[in-house]
């Protein structure tokens, strides 16, 4: 199909990825890695895509970081508030 993707296929793939992440997350968090610190993560205002953000967050948790996940579509002020509140 010459690299053309249709919305239902993309949504199905995204749901499969989220299901896999649901299974893997507890395994990554249970690695016993020593605590490394905190980090704030999220997507910027206007961006609602979160699979990459979620993958990075899971990997950082597995590496020993406490991850403060702001979710999607965040204004700069929300990051600044989270940094002030959590002191990563």
C-alpha positions in Angstrom: 0.0 0.0 0.0 3.0 2.3 -0.5 3.4 3.3 3.1 -0.2 4.6 3.5 -1.7 4.1 6.9 -5.3 4.4 7.8 -6.6 5.8 11.1 -8.2 2.5 12.3 -4.9 0.7 11.7 -3.0 3.4 13.6 -5.4 3.2 16.5 -5.3 -0.6 16.6 -1.5 -0.4 16.8 -1.5 2.2 19.5 -3.9 0.1 21.6 -1.7 -2.9 21.1 1.4 -0.9 22.2 -0.5 0.4 25.3 -1.5 -3.2 26.2 2.1 -4.3 26.0 3.3 -1.4 28.1 0.7 -2.3 30.7 2.3 -5.8 31.0 5.9 -4.6 30.9 5.7 -1.7 33.3 5.6 -3.7 36.5 8.5 -5.8 35.4 10.6 -2.7 34.6 9.7 -1.0 37.9 10.6 -4.1 39.9 14.2 -4.2 38.7 15.5 -3.1 42.0 17.6 -0.4 40.5 19.0 2.1 43.0 17.2 5.5 43.2 18.7 8.0 40.8 16.5 11.0 41.4 13.3 12.6 40.0 12.3 13.8 36.6 9.3 15.6 35.1 7.9 14.3 31.8 5.0 15.3 29.5 4.1 16.4 26.1 3.9 20.1 25.1 0.8 22.1 24.4 -0.7 21.0 21.2 0.7 17.5 21.3 -1.6 14.6 22.3 0.7 11.8 21.3 2.0 9.9 24.3 3.4 6.5 23.4 7.0 7.8 23.1 6.6 9.7 26.4 5.2 6.7 28.1 8.1 4.5 26.8 10.7 6.9 28.1 8.9 7.2 31.4 8.8 3.4 31.9 12.5 3.1 31.0 13.5 5.8 33.4 11.4 4.2 36.2 13.2 0.9 35.5 16.5 2.8 35.8 15.6 4.1 39.2 14.0 7.5 38.6 10.8 8.7 40.2 8.9 9.9 37.2 6.4 12.8 37.5 4.2 12.4 34.5 2.2 15.5 33.5 0.4 13.7 30.7 -0.3 15.3 27.4 -1.0 18.8 26.0 0.8 20.8 28.7 1.6 24.5 28.8 5.1 25.6 29.8 3.7 26.9 33.1 2.6 23.4 34.1 6.2 22.2 33.8 7.6 25.1 35.8 5.0 24.5 38.5 5.9 20.7 38.6 9.6 21.5 38.8 9.0 23.9 41.7 6.8 21.5 43.5 8.8 18.3 43.0 12.3 19.6 42.9 13.7 17.1 40.4 
